């Protein structure tokens, strides 16, 4: 985790952000993304990065004008770095929140929670990339083209890891259950 072992050039590509937490969110700290790459290179099989604060119920546009360029620099550097290091078939990068945001701006110039539509960015993992799947109505409220359920994204991730998403596992009480429901299917366009 000692980033002083990285060249100044690599550190500058990722950008820096700040280690300070944003409200009840995580830091907007690009060092986390570089640490994630280093952990994967060291053999860690799964790394989760909590990054930034995106719950913009107020001041949405001001907040995103500050945060999105920092995030864009860091995540694009991570994806490029993974490809340049020959890890693109072995490392999946998934950028995803737990829900979408309302298509309409509220009275506080914010966007609230919205379950009908969400987005996910997926790269690496041997997946065919450079594609856009699905589409929404003109205001981004509802899926209108090729809707993809979140369970299918999870099934795709398991499939690409070589894990049957319908495998039986036992919970902490010894009860058998499937990893995902039977209707969860890998997204054909993303299968490695």
C-alpha positions as CSV (number, residue, x, y, z in Angstrom):
1,X,0.0,0.0,0.0
2,X,3.1,2.2,0.0
3,X,2.4,4.5,-3.0
4,X,5.8,6.1,-2.7
5,X,7.0,3.0,-4.7
6,X,5.0,4.3,-7.7
7,X,6.5,6.7,-10.1
8,X,5.4,10.3,-10.0
9,X,4.1,9.9,-13.6
10,X,1.8,7.0,-12.5
11,X,0.6,9.0,-9.5
12,X,-0.1,12.0,-11.6
13,X,-2.1,9.9,-14.1
14,X,-4.5,8.7,-11.4
15,X,-4.8,12.2,-9.8
16,X,-5.0,12.7,-6.1
17,X,-8.3,13.9,-4.8
18,X,-8.5,14.1,-1.0
19,X,-8.5,11.6,1.8
20,X,-11.1,13.6,3.7
21,X,-14.6,12.0,3.9
22,X,-17.4,13.8,2.1
23,X,-20.4,14.0,4.4
24,X,-21.6,10.5,5.1
25,X,-19.8,9.3,2.0
26,X,-16.3,8.0,1.4
27,X,-13.2,10.1,0.4
28,X,-12.8,11.3,-3.2
29,X,-9.3,9.9,-3.0
30,X,-7.7,8.5,-6.2
31,X,-5.0,6.8,-4.2
32,X,-7.6,4.2,-3.4
33,X,-7.8,3.3,-7.0
34,X,-4.1,3.0,-7.4
35,X,-4.0,0.9,-4.2
36,X,-6.7,-1.4,-5.6
37,X,-4.5,-2.0,-8.7
38,X,-1.5,-2.8,-6.5
39,X,-3.5,-5.2,-4.4
40,X,-4.7,-7.1,-7.4
41,X,-1.1,-7.3,-8.7
42,X,-0.1,-8.7,-5.3
43,X,-2.8,-11.5,-5.7
44,X,-5.8,-10.1,-3.8
45,X,-8.8,-11.6,-5.6
46,X,-11.5,-9.0,-4.7
47,X,-11.1,-5.3,-3.9
48,X,-13.9,-2.9,-3.1
49,X,-13.4,0.8,-3.2
50,X,-15.9,3.1,-1.5
51,X,-15.4,6.3,-3.4
52,X,-16.9,9.8,-2.9
53,X,-20.4,11.0,-2.1
54,X,-23.1,10.8,-4.7
55,X,-26.3,11.2,-2.7
56,X,-27.0,14.6,-4.1
57,X,-30.5,15.5,-2.8
58,X,-29.4,19.1,-3.0
59,X,-26.8,21.1,-4.9
60,X,-26.5,18.2,-7.5
61,X,-24.8,20.2,-10.3
62,X,-22.3,22.1,-8.1
63,X,-21.3,18.9,-6.4
64,X,-20.9,16.9,-9.6
65,X,-18.9,19.6,-11.3
66,X,-16.4,19.2,-8.4
67,X,-16.4,15.4,-8.1
68,X,-16.9,14.0,-11.6
69,X,-13.6,15.3,-13.1
70,X,-11.6,13.8,-10.2
71,X,-13.4,10.5,-10.5
72,X,-13.1,10.4,-14.3
73,X,-9.3,10.9,-14.1
74,X,-8.9,8.2,-11.5
75,X,-11.2,5.5,-13.0
76,X,-9.9,6.0,-16.5
77,X,-6.3,5.8,-15.2
78,X,-7.2,2.5,-13.4
79,X,-8.8,1.0,-16.5
80,X,-5.9,2.1,-18.8
81,X,-3.4,0.8,-16.2
82,X,-5.1,-2.6,-16.1
83,X,-5.0,-2.9,-19.9
84,X,-1.3,-1.7,-20.1
85,X,-0.2,-4.2,-17.5
86,X,-1.9,-7.1,-19.3
87,X,-4.5,-7.6,-16.7
88,X,-7.6,-6.8,-18.8
89,X,-8.7,-10.5,-19.0
90,X,-8.2,-11.2,-15.3
91,X,-9.5,-8.0,-13.6
92,X,-13.1,-6.7,-13.8
93,X,-13.8,-3.1,-12.9
94,X,-17.4,-2.5,-11.9
95,X,-18.6,1.0,-11.0
96,X,-22.1,0.9,-9.6
97,X,-24.3,2.4,-7.0
98,X,-27.3,0.9,-5.3
99,X,-29.9,2.8,-7.2
100,X,-30.3,5.5,-9.9
101,X,-31.2,9.1,-9.4
102,X,-34.5,10.9,-10.2
103,X,-34.8,12.2,-13.8
104,X,-36.4,15.4,-12.4
105,X,-34.6,18.0,-10.3
106,X,-36.1,18.6,-6.9
107,X,-36.7,22.0,-5.1
108,X,-33.2,21.8,-3.6
109,X,-31.6,21.5,-7.0
110,X,-30.9,17.9,-6.2
111,X,-31.8,14.5,-7.5
112,X,-33.4,11.9,-5.2
113,X,-33.3,8.1,-5.1
114,X,-34.8,6.3,-8.2
115,X,-35.1,2.6,-8.5
116,X,-36.5,2.2,-12.0
117,X,-33.3,3.0,-13.8
118,X,-29.6,2.8,-12.8
119,X,-26.3,2.6,-14.7
120,X,-23.2,0.5,-14.3
121,X,-19.8,0.8,-15.9
122,X,-18.0,-2.5,-16.5
123,X,-14.5,-2.9,-17.9
124,X,-11.9,-5.6,-18.2
125,X,-12.7,-9.2,-17.0
126,X,-12.2,-10.4,-20.6
127,X,-15.6,-8.8,-21.4
128,X,-16.3,-7.4,-24.9
129,X,-16.1,-3.7,-24.1
130,X,-16.9,-0.4,-25.9
131,X,-20.6,-1.0,-26.0
132,X,-23.7,0.6,-24.6
133,X,-26.5,-1.8,-23.6
134,X,-30.0,-0.6,-23.0
135,X,-31.6,2.8,-23.3
136,X,-34.2,5.0,-21.5
137,X,-37.0,7.3,-22.4
138,X,-35.9,10.9,-23.2
139,X,-35.7,12.0,-19.5
140,X,-34.0,8.9,-18.2
141,X,-37.0,7.7,-16.1
142,X,-37.6,4.2,-17.4
143,X,-35.8,1.6,-19.5
144,X,-37.2,1.5,-23.0
145,X,-34.6,-0.6,-24.9
146,X,-33.0,-3.8,-23.8
147,X,-33.6,-3.4,-20.0
148,X,-31.0,-5.3,-18.0
149,X,-32.0,-6.3,-14.4
150,X,-29.4,-5.9,-11.7
151,X,-29.5,-9.6,-11.0
152,X,-28.3,-10.2,-14.6
153,X,-25.3,-7.9,-14.0
154,X,-24.5,-10.0,-10.9
155,X,-25.0,-13.2,-12.8
156,X,-22.6,-11.9,-15.5
157,X,-19.9,-11.2,-12.9
158,X,-20.2,-14.6,-11.4
159,X,-20.2,-16.3,-14.9
160,X,-17.1,-14.4,-15.9
161,X,-15.4,-15.5,-12.7
162,X,-16.2,-19.1,-13.6
163,X,-18.9,-19.4,-10.8
164,X,-22.3,-20.8,-11.6
165,X,-24.6,-18.1,-10.4
166,X,-27.2,-20.8,-9.5
167,X,-24.8,-22.8,-7.4
168,X,-26.1,-24.0,-4.0
169,X,-24.3,-22.5,-1.0
170,X,-25.2,-22.7,2.7
171,X,-25.9,-19.7,4.9
172,X,-24.5,-19.2,8.4
173,X,-27.3,-21.5,9.7
174,X,-26.4,-24.3,7.3
175,X,-29.5,-23.8,5.1
176,X,-29.0,-24.3,1.4
177,X,-29.7,-21.5,-1.0
178,X,-28.7,-20.5,-4.5
179,X,-26.3,-17.6,-5.0
180,X,-28.8,-15.8,-7.2
181,X,-32.5,-16.5,-8.1
182,X,-33.2,-18.9,-11.0
183,X,-34.3,-16.0,-13.3
184,X,-30.9,-14.3,-13.1
185,X,-29.0,-14.8,-16.3
186,X,-25.6,-13.6,-17.6
187,X,-25.9,-10.8,-20.1
188,X,-24.9,-12.5,-23.3
189,X,-23.2,-9.3,-24.7
190,X,-20.8,-9.2,-21.7
191,X,-19.9,-12.8,-21.4
192,X,-16.1,-13.4,-21.6
